Amino acid sequence: MRTKLVLQRLAELVKQATDSNLNQMNANEKEDFFQDLGGAVKDADEFRLASPAADKARALLEAYVEERMDDRTRNMLEQVNIYIYEYYISKNKKDLITLITLMDIAHVIIHSYG
């Protein structure tokens, strides 16, 4: 039952984003909208829900976070992605330790923008 409610909420928020141009929202409205969207995405992730609305909601949220991110932070997160790929290819213990460290840093960065 709860999963159905989460999916319905995601669908409503995605529809709201489509119906009302996000660029026409003032800063407070936009912040409130993305706080709601972030909570709904978090709930969907908790239940490992997949749907077109959930995918769209995640994409909207990711784009919003990235637009607020400075270049230094963006570059650091790109480095994390490079290390993830390198570890996946090499399975090297040194790469894994670097990856874990960078993922910890990325976690802090992402939550500072949340």
ABEGO torsion letter per residue (X at the ends): XAAAAAAAAAAAAAAAAAABBAAABBAAAAAAAAAAAAAAAAAAAAAGBBBAAAAAAAAAAAAAAAAABBAAAAAAAAAAAAAAAAAAAAGBAAAAAAAAAAAAAAAAAAAAAX
